[in-house]
Amino acid sequence: MARPALPRASFLTSGVAPASGGGVTVPLSNPALEMEARSYNSLAQRLNAFSQQAFGVAEQRAKTAGEVYGIENAPTLEQVESAAQLGQPVEMPGDATSERVFDQAAYAGSMAVVESRYATAAQRAMTDIFAAADADATITPQEVQMQMQAAVTEYTKSLGMVDAASAAKLTNKLGIMANSKYVDFSRSYANRMKKQM
């Protein structure tokens, strides 16, 4: 036999009510998690500041060590004179184009010493030219001027292969010295010629 069907209307009209949306609340923020996130953010900022300070100290130490290394290992006066006579650059410690602070500082420290040594060597060569000219009455001011120009060119060309800016400074320095000594020599030469006549 067949079962009697349940009345549909009675199932739909029973006492079941739909769920209300206002009864359940879901928190959108968690104060404990927010405080933990703020503390991690603060810690990250402090670690970042500390690492920046540590890198700064390390960079300064590398720079100082590089400068000392460059100064201690700079080419000697004899090496500078030899390089100038051969028309070649001197070998420099460090590298100005390097990304490493130590290499840049080593080059800068060495360059300061090398500039001074080139100037000393060139001045010595110029003094020798004038001493020889004073000792030999047959040397004319024009010959002295040519020898001076050759000495200046020799040293500035060699230094220019290492650093063009330093070579320009050396050219100016030697030019002033050469002009001063040349004027003095020309006067003494003119006085000698007058006495001989």
ZIQUI-V27288 format. One record per residue. N is the residue number from 1. RES is the residue in one small letter. PHI is phi in radians with two decimals (* if undefined). BURIAL is # if it has 16 or more other ideal C-beta (glycine too) atoms within 10 Angstrom, else .. Layout:
n:N res:RES phi:PHI burial:BURIAL
n:N res:RES phi:PHI burial:BURIAL
//
This chain:
n:1 res:m phi:* burial:.
n:2 res:a phi:-1.56 burial:.
n:3 res:r phi:-1.46 burial:.
n:4 res:p phi:-1.31 burial:.
n:5 res:a phi:-1.30 burial:.
n:6 res:l phi:-1.34 burial:.
n:7 res:p phi:-1.24 burial:.
n:8 res:r phi:-1.19 burial:.
n:9 res:a phi:-1.09 burial:.
n:10 res:s phi:-1.22 burial:.
n:11 res:f phi:-1.23 burial:.
n:12 res:l phi:-1.33 burial:.
n:13 res:t phi:-1.76 burial:.
n:14 res:s phi:-1.23 burial:.
n:15 res:g phi:-1.48 burial:.
n:16 res:v phi:-1.47 burial:.
n:17 res:a phi:-1.88 burial:.
n:18 res:p phi:-1.15 burial:.
n:19 res:a phi:-1.21 burial:.
n:20 res:s phi:-1.54 burial:.
n:21 res:g phi:-1.32 burial:.
n:22 res:g phi:-1.50 burial:.
n:23 res:g phi:-1.49 burial:.
n:24 res:v phi:-1.97 burial:.
n:25 res:t phi:-2.06 burial:.
n:26 res:v phi:-1.91 burial:.
n:27 res:p phi:-1.22 burial:.
n:28 res:l phi:-1.58 burial:.
n:29 res:s phi:-2.38 burial:.
n:30 res:n phi:-2.10 burial:.
n:31 res:p phi:-1.00 burial:.
n:32 res:a phi:-1.17 burial:.
n:33 res:l phi:-1.20 burial:.
n:34 res:e phi:-1.11 burial:.
n:35 res:m phi:-1.15 burial:.
n:36 res:e phi:-1.13 burial:.
n:37 res:a phi:-1.13 burial:.
n:38 res:r phi:-1.10 burial:.
n:39 res:s phi:-1.19 burial:.
n:40 res:y phi:-1.16 burial:.
n:41 res:n phi:-1.11 burial:.
n:42 res:s phi:-1.10 burial:.
n:43 res:l phi:-1.11 burial:.
n:44 res:a phi:-1.10 burial:.
n:45 res:q phi:-1.14 burial:.
n:46 res:r phi:-1.16 burial:.
n:47 res:l phi:-1.15 burial:.
n:48 res:n phi:-1.12 burial:.
n:49 res:a phi:-1.11 burial:.
n:50 res:f phi:-1.12 burial:.
n:51 res:s phi:-1.17 burial:.
n:52 res:q phi:-1.09 burial:.
n:53 res:q phi:-1.15 burial:.
n:54 res:a phi:-1.13 burial:.
n:55 res:f phi:-1.12 burial:.
n:56 res:g phi:-1.09 burial:.
n:57 res:v phi:-1.13 burial:.
n:58 res:a phi:-1.11 burial:.
n:59 res:e phi:-1.14 burial:.
n:60 res:q phi:-1.14 burial:.
n:61 res:r phi:-1.11 burial:.
n:62 res:a phi:-1.13 burial:#
n:63 res:k phi:-1.14 burial:#
n:64 res:t phi:-1.10 burial:.
n:65 res:a phi:-1.11 burial:.
n:66 res:g phi:-1.14 burial:#
n:67 res:e phi:-1.09 burial:#
n:68 res:v phi:-1.08 burial:.
n:69 res:y phi:-1.06 burial:#
n:70 res:g phi:-1.10 burial:#
n:71 res:i phi:-1.17 burial:#
n:72 res:e phi:-1.22 burial:.
n:73 res:n phi:-1.94 burial:.
n:74 res:a phi:-1.18 burial:#
n:75 res:p phi:-1.02 burial:#
n:76 res:t phi:-1.36 burial:.
n:77 res:l phi:-1.07 burial:.
n:78 res:e phi:-1.13 burial:.
n:79 res:q phi:-1.16 burial:.
n:80 res:v phi:-1.13 burial:#
n:81 res:e phi:-1.08 burial:#
n:82 res:s phi:-1.11 burial:.
n:83 res:a phi:-1.10 burial:#
n:84 res:a phi:-1.14 burial:#
n:85 res:q phi:-1.15 burial:.
n:86 res:l phi:-1.51 burial:.
n:87 res:g phi:1.24 burial:.
n:88 res:q phi:-2.16 burial:.
n:89 res:p phi:-1.41 burial:#
n:90 res:v phi:-1.48 burial:#
n:91 res:e phi:-1.44 burial:.
n:92 res:m phi:-1.90 burial:#
n:93 res:p phi:-1.31 burial:#
n:94 res:g phi:1.44 burial:#
n:95 res:d phi:-2.68 burial:.
n:96 res:a phi:-1.18 burial:.
n:97 res:t phi:-1.67 burial:.
n:98 res:s phi:-1.22 burial:.
n:99 res:e phi:-1.49 burial:.
n:100 res:r phi:-1.45 burial:.
n:101 res:v phi:-1.09 burial:#
n:102 res:f phi:-1.03 burial:#
n:103 res:d phi:-1.12 burial:#
n:104 res:q phi:-1.10 burial:#
n:105 res:a phi:-1.21 burial:#
n:106 res:a phi:-1.10 burial:#
n:107 res:y phi:-1.12 burial:#
n:108 res:a phi:-1.10 burial:#
n:109 res:g phi:-1.10 burial:#
n:110 res:s phi:-1.16 burial:#
n:111 res:m phi:-1.10 burial:#
n:112 res:a phi:-1.07 burial:.
n:113 res:v phi:-1.24 burial:#
n:114 res:v phi:-1.12 burial:#
n:115 res:e phi:-0.99 burial:#
n:116 res:s phi:-1.12 burial:.
n:117 res:r phi:-1.22 burial:#
n:118 res:y phi:-1.10 burial:#
n:119 res:a phi:-1.09 burial:#
n:120 res:t phi:-1.11 burial:.
n:121 res:a phi:-1.12 burial:#
n:122 res:a phi:-1.17 burial:#
n:123 res:q phi:-1.14 burial:#
n:124 res:r phi:-1.11 burial:.
n:125 res:a phi:-1.10 burial:#
n:126 res:m phi:-1.17 burial:#
n:127 res:t phi:-1.10 burial:.
n:128 res:d phi:-1.09 burial:.
n:129 res:i phi:-1.08 burial:#
n:130 res:f phi:-1.20 burial:#
n:131 res:a phi:-1.13 burial:.
n:132 res:a phi:-1.15 burial:.
n:133 res:a phi:-1.19 burial:#
n:134 res:d phi:-1.18 burial:.
n:135 res:a phi:-1.38 burial:.
n:136 res:d phi:-1.97 burial:.
n:137 res:a phi:-1.22 burial:.
n:138 res:t phi:-1.49 burial:.
n:139 res:i phi:-1.38 burial:#
n:140 res:t phi:-1.59 burial:.
n:141 res:p phi:-1.05 burial:#
n:142 res:q phi:-1.14 burial:.
n:143 res:e phi:-1.14 burial:.
n:144 res:v phi:-1.10 burial:#
n:145 res:q phi:-1.07 burial:#
n:146 res:m phi:-1.14 burial:.
n:147 res:q phi:-1.13 burial:#
n:148 res:m phi:-1.11 burial:#
n:149 res:q phi:-1.08 burial:.
n:150 res:a phi:-1.11 burial:.
n:151 res:a phi:-1.15 burial:#
n:152 res:v phi:-1.07 burial:#
n:153 res:t phi:-1.09 burial:.
n:154 res:e phi:-1.02 burial:#
n:155 res:y phi:-1.34 burial:#
n:156 res:t phi:-1.24 burial:#
n:157 res:k phi:-1.16 burial:.
n:158 res:s phi:-1.11 burial:#
n:159 res:l phi:-1.20 burial:#
n:160 res:g phi:-1.08 burial:#
n:161 res:m phi:-1.24 burial:.
n:162 res:v phi:-1.61 burial:#
n:163 res:d phi:-2.69 burial:#
n:164 res:a phi:-1.14 burial:.
n:165 res:a phi:-1.14 burial:.
n:166 res:s phi:-1.14 burial:#
n:167 res:a phi:-1.13 burial:#
n:168 res:a phi:-1.14 burial:.
n:169 res:k phi:-1.11 burial:#
n:170 res:l phi:-1.14 burial:#
n:171 res:t phi:-1.03 burial:#
n:172 res:n phi:-1.10 burial:.
n:173 res:k phi:-1.09 burial:#
n:174 res:l phi:-1.21 burial:#
n:175 res:g phi:-1.08 burial:.
n:176 res:i phi:-1.12 burial:.
n:177 res:m phi:-1.13 burial:#
n:178 res:a phi:-1.10 burial:#
n:179 res:n phi:-1.09 burial:.
n:180 res:s phi:-1.09 burial:.
n:181 res:k phi:-1.21 burial:#
n:182 res:y phi:-1.15 burial:#
n:183 res:v phi:-1.08 burial:.
n:184 res:d phi:-1.08 burial:.
n:185 res:f phi:-1.14 burial:#
n:186 res:s phi:-1.06 burial:.
n:187 res:r phi:-1.13 burial:.
n:188 res:s phi:-1.16 burial:.
n:189 res:y phi:-1.15 burial:#
n:190 res:a phi:-1.11 burial:.
n:191 res:n phi:-1.12 burial:.
n:192 res:r phi:-1.09 burial:.
n:193 res:m phi:-1.12 burial:.
n:194 res:k phi:-1.13 burial:.
n:195 res:k phi:-1.16 burial:.
n:196 res:q phi:-1.23 burial:.
n:197 res:m phi:-1.38 burial:.
//
